[in-house]
Amino acid sequence: QVQLGESGGGLVQAGGSLRLSCAASGRTFSTYAMGWFRQAPGKAREFVAAVSWSGGSTYYADSVKGRFTISRTTAKNTVYLQMNSLKPEDTAVYYCAEAGGPTRRIWEKNEYDYWGQGTQVTVSS
């Protein structure tokens, strides 16, 4: 059973940076897409970024494009989200997710089978 664990969240001022990490266990390496989603209070969970199994293709929500960068290690066991130029509207719980098979709509949360517990990111103005 795949288990995902996020770290790196915290409190930062607007304009600052954070780097989130997601470590996977329970398997040797991943052959499917991994992604980051976020959920702010009172709002639905939304897509942030995703990376293909090879790391060669990345996808971003328009709201974070140019500010966030997703990457994964060669061994495919860890995925990162580098967040720069953070804004108060980026405040949310950030979740790591991994697909259990091929994905067609990598931005859809229903495509992902495994989820972490989430890490809080708070951006103060």
For each residue, the residues with C-beta under 8 A, 3 or more apart:
1: 26
2: 24 25 26 27 30 98 100 113 114
3: 24 25 26 114
4: 22 23 24 96 97 98 114 115 116
5: 22 23 25 96 116 117
6: 9 20 21 22 94 95 96 116 117 118 119
7: 20 21 22 23 119
8: 18 19 20 21 119
9: 6 18 20 94 119 120 121
10: 18 120 121 122
11: 122 123 124
12: 16 17 18 86 121 122 123 124
13: 16 123 124
14: 86 87 88 123 124 125
15: 85 86
16: 12 13 86 123
17: 12 82 83 84 85 86
18: 8 9 10 12 83 86 121
19: 8 80 81 82 83
20: 6 7 8 9 36 80 81 83 94 96 119 121
21: 6 7 8 78 79 80
22: 4 5 6 7 34 36 78 79 80 81 96 116
23: 4 5 7 77 78
24: 2 3 4 27 30 34 76 77 78 79 98
25: 2 3 5 77
26: 1 2 3
27: 2 24 30
28:
29: 75 76 77
30: 2 24 27 34 53 72 76 77 98
31: 53 76
32: 53 98 99 100 101 102 103
33: 50 51 52 53 98 99 103 106 111 112
34: 22 24 30 50 51 53 72 79 96 97 98 99
35: 47 48 49 50 51 59 70 96 97 98 99 106 107 112
36: 20 22 48 49 50 70 79 81 94 95 96 97
37: 45 46 47 48 94 95 97 109
38: 45 46 48 90 92 93 94 95 121
39: 43 44 45 46 92 93 95 118
40: 43 91 92 93
41:
42:
43: 39 40 46 92
44: 39
45: 37 38 39 95 109
46: 37 38 39 43 61
47: 35 37 50 61 107 108 109
48: 35 36 37 38 60 61 64 68 81 94
49: 35 36 58 59 60 61 64 68 69 70 81
50: 33 34 35 36 47 58 59 70 106 107
51: 33 34 35 55 57 58 59 70 71 72 79
52: 33 55 56 57 58 106
53: 30 31 32 33 34 76
54: 57
55: 51 52 71 72 74 76
56: 52
57: 51 52 54
58: 49 50 51 52 69 70 71
59: 35 49 50 51 106 107
60: 48 49 64 65 68 70
61: 46 47 48 49 64 65 107
62: 65
63: 89
64: 48 49 60 61 67 68 83 90
65: 60 61 62 68
66:
67: 64 83 84 85 86
68: 48 49 60 64 65 81 82 83 84
69: 49 58 80 81 82 84
70: 35 36 49 50 51 58 60 79 80 81 82
71: 51 55 58 79 80 82
72: 30 34 51 55 76 78 79 80
73: 76 77 78 79
74: 55
75: 29 78
76: 24 29 30 31 53 55 72 73
77: 23 24 25 29 30 73
78: 21 22 23 24 72 73 75
79: 21 22 24 34 36 51 70 71 72 73 96
80: 19 20 21 22 69 70 71 72
81: 19 20 22 36 48 49 68 69 70 94
82: 17 19 68 69 70 71
83: 17 18 19 20 64 67 68 86 90 121
84: 17 67 68 69
85: 15 17 67
86: 12 14 15 16 17 18 67 83 90 121 123
87: 14 90 123
88: 14 91 123 124 125
89: 63 123
90: 38 64 83 86 87 121 123
91: 40 88 121 122 123
92: 38 39 40 43 120 121
93: 38 39 40 118 119 120 121
94: 6 9 20 36 37 38 48 81 118 119 120 121
95: 6 36 37 38 39 45 115 116 117 118
96: 4 5 6 20 22 34 35 36 79 115 116
97: 4 34 35 36 37 109 112 114 115 116
98: 2 4 24 30 32 33 34 35 112 113 114
99: 32 33 34 35 102 103 106 111 112 113
100: 2 32 112 113 114
101: 32 113
102: 32 99
103: 32 33 99 106 108 111 112
104: 111
105: 108 111
106: 33 35 50 52 59 99 103 111
107: 35 47 50 59 61
108: 47 103 105 111
109: 37 45 47 97 112
110:
111: 33 99 103 104 105 106 108
112: 33 35 97 98 99 100 103 109 115
113: 2 98 99 100 101
114: 2 3 4 97 98 100
115: 4 95 96 97 112
116: 4 5 6 22 95 96 97 119
117: 5 6 95
118: 6 39 93 94 95
119: 6 7 8 9 20 93 94 116
120: 9 10 92 93 94
121: 9 10 12 18 20 38 83 86 90 91 92 93 94
122: 10 11 12 91
123: 11 12 13 14 16 86 87 88 89 90 91
124: 11 12 13 14 88
125: 14 88
